[in-house]
């Protein structure tokens, strides 16, 4: 099985690449190095790993990469901690929505052609930042007040991208928080 992983050189992405490779998957990773810069990873020379330096907002590049993948994992995002999201509230929200839209456009295109079978979205428990119920059960995502921060809202938005792609196109999904 071949997986396209966005944000493959980021904090979570690096762990995911390692885990996927150790379980026999082929991985195509895409990243623009915006968070950590170029760092060496133990899997860089793994023959089952192909890295593409690029921008996940490039819809045509994303469609090209997804067209040969069974699974897409949407992990790329501009991040930097909660204070970063307050300082650059609009910019990060807008940038992350563009990344998500491009990633989903690619996954939907590949799904419609019969190749991609599923998309997985990396979300956050920040979708529940306004809840009054602890621990918060999964079904509360529909009835909880909306998140107060743009970070929480953006993560909730990523979950709605998944739901919308399923409702309109039938693209199966998993949300990981």
C-alpha positions as CSV (number, residue, x, y, z in Angstrom):
1,X,0.0,0.0,0.0
2,X,1.3,3.5,-0.9
3,X,0.6,6.5,1.3
4,X,0.9,10.2,0.5
5,X,1.8,12.1,3.7
6,X,1.6,15.8,3.8
7,X,3.9,17.5,6.3
8,X,6.2,14.5,6.3
9,X,9.2,16.3,7.8
10,X,7.3,18.0,10.6
11,X,7.1,16.8,14.2
12,X,4.2,14.4,13.7
13,X,5.0,13.6,10.1
14,X,8.5,12.3,11.0
15,X,7.0,9.9,13.5
16,X,4.3,8.8,11.0
17,X,6.8,8.2,8.2
18,X,8.8,6.0,10.5
19,X,5.8,4.1,11.7
20,X,4.4,3.6,8.2
21,X,7.7,2.3,6.8
22,X,8.2,0.0,9.7
23,X,4.8,-1.6,8.9
24,X,5.7,-2.2,5.3
25,X,4.0,0.8,3.6
26,X,5.5,2.8,0.8
27,X,5.4,6.5,1.6
28,X,5.5,9.6,-0.5
29,X,6.2,12.6,1.7
30,X,5.7,16.2,0.8
31,X,6.9,19.1,2.9
32,X,8.2,22.7,2.3
33,X,10.5,22.6,5.4
34,X,8.8,25.7,6.8
35,X,8.9,24.5,10.4
36,X,12.3,22.9,11.1
37,X,14.2,23.3,7.9
38,X,16.2,20.5,6.4
39,X,17.0,17.9,8.9
40,X,18.3,14.4,8.4
41,X,16.0,11.5,9.2
42,X,16.8,7.9,9.6
43,X,14.4,7.0,6.9
44,X,15.7,9.4,4.2
45,X,17.5,6.7,2.3
46,X,14.8,4.0,2.7
47,X,13.9,2.7,-0.7
48,X,10.2,2.7,0.2
49,X,10.3,6.4,1.0
50,X,10.2,9.1,-1.7
51,X,10.4,12.7,-0.5
52,X,9.1,15.7,-2.5
53,X,10.1,19.2,-1.5
54,X,7.1,21.2,-2.3
55,X,4.1,23.3,-1.3
56,X,0.9,21.3,-0.4
57,X,-1.1,24.3,-1.7
58,X,0.0,23.3,-5.2
59,X,-3.1,21.5,-6.3
60,X,-1.6,20.1,-9.5
61,X,1.4,18.7,-7.7
62,X,-0.8,17.2,-5.0
63,X,-3.1,15.6,-7.6
64,X,0.0,14.2,-9.4
65,X,1.3,12.7,-6.1
66,X,-2.1,11.4,-4.9
67,X,-2.9,9.8,-8.2
68,X,-0.7,6.8,-7.4
69,X,-1.5,6.5,-3.7
70,X,-4.0,4.3,-1.9
71,X,-4.2,6.5,1.2
72,X,-3.7,10.2,1.9
73,X,-2.8,11.5,5.3
74,X,-3.4,15.2,5.8
75,X,-0.8,16.2,8.4
76,X,0.6,19.4,6.9
77,X,-0.2,22.7,8.7
78,X,1.4,26.0,9.6
79,X,1.8,25.8,13.4
80,X,3.9,27.2,16.1
81,X,2.1,26.9,19.4
82,X,-1.1,28.6,20.6
83,X,0.5,32.1,21.0
84,X,1.6,31.9,17.4
85,X,-2.1,31.3,16.5
86,X,-3.1,34.4,18.4
87,X,-0.4,36.6,16.9
88,X,-1.0,35.4,13.3
89,X,-4.7,34.4,13.8
90,X,-5.9,35.2,10.3
91,X,-2.8,34.2,8.3
92,X,-2.5,30.8,9.8
93,X,-6.2,30.0,9.5
94,X,-6.1,31.1,5.8
95,X,-2.9,29.2,5.0
96,X,-4.1,26.0,6.7
97,X,-7.4,26.1,4.9
98,X,-5.6,26.4,1.5
99,X,-3.4,23.5,2.5
100,X,-6.5,21.4,3.4
101,X,-8.4,22.4,0.3
102,X,-5.5,21.4,-2.0
103,X,-5.0,18.1,-0.1
104,X,-8.7,17.2,-0.3
105,X,-8.9,18.2,-4.0
106,X,-6.1,15.8,-4.7
107,X,-7.5,13.0,-2.6
108,X,-11.0,13.4,-4.1
109,X,-9.5,13.4,-7.7
110,X,-7.6,10.2,-7.0
111,X,-10.6,8.6,-5.3
112,X,-12.8,9.4,-8.3
113,X,-10.3,7.7,-10.6
114,X,-10.4,4.6,-8.4
115,X,-6.9,4.8,-6.8
116,X,-7.2,6.5,-3.4
117,X,-9.4,4.6,-0.9
118,X,-9.2,6.8,2.1
119,X,-8.0,10.1,3.7
120,X,-6.9,10.5,7.3
121,X,-7.0,13.9,8.9
122,X,-4.7,14.9,11.8
123,X,-6.9,17.0,14.1
124,X,-6.6,18.1,17.7
125,X,-8.6,18.0,21.0
126,X,-8.7,21.8,20.7
127,X,-12.0,21.2,18.8
128,X,-13.4,20.8,22.3
129,X,-11.7,23.9,23.9
130,X,-15.2,25.4,24.6
131,X,-16.8,22.3,26.1
132,X,-18.2,22.1,29.6
133,X,-18.2,18.3,29.6
134,X,-15.0,16.5,30.7
135,X,-13.9,14.0,29.5
136,X,-15.5,15.0,26.3
137,X,-17.1,12.1,24.3
138,X,-16.7,12.0,20.5
139,X,-20.3,12.7,19.8
140,X,-20.0,16.1,21.6
141,X,-18.1,17.5,18.5
142,X,-21.6,18.2,17.1
143,X,-23.1,19.9,20.2
144,X,-20.1,21.5,21.8
145,X,-19.8,25.3,21.5
146,X,-17.4,26.2,18.7
147,X,-13.7,26.6,19.6
148,X,-12.6,30.1,20.7
149,X,-9.2,30.1,19.0
150,X,-8.6,30.1,15.3
151,X,-6.4,27.0,15.9
152,X,-9.3,25.0,17.4
153,X,-11.6,26.3,14.6
154,X,-9.1,25.3,11.9
155,X,-8.8,21.8,13.4
156,X,-12.6,21.5,13.5
157,X,-12.7,22.7,9.9
158,X,-10.4,19.9,8.9
159,X,-12.9,17.4,10.3
160,X,-15.7,19.1,8.3
161,X,-13.6,18.8,5.1
162,X,-13.5,15.1,5.8
163,X,-17.2,14.9,6.4
164,X,-18.0,17.0,3.4
165,X,-15.8,15.0,1.1
166,X,-17.5,11.8,2.3
167,X,-21.0,13.3,2.0
168,X,-20.5,14.7,-1.5
169,X,-18.0,12.2,-3.0
170,X,-18.1,9.1,-0.8
171,X,-14.4,9.4,0.2
172,X,-13.9,7.4,3.3
173,X,-12.1,9.1,6.2
174,X,-10.6,8.8,9.6
175,X,-10.1,11.7,12.0
176,X,-7.2,11.4,14.5
177,X,-7.2,13.7,17.5
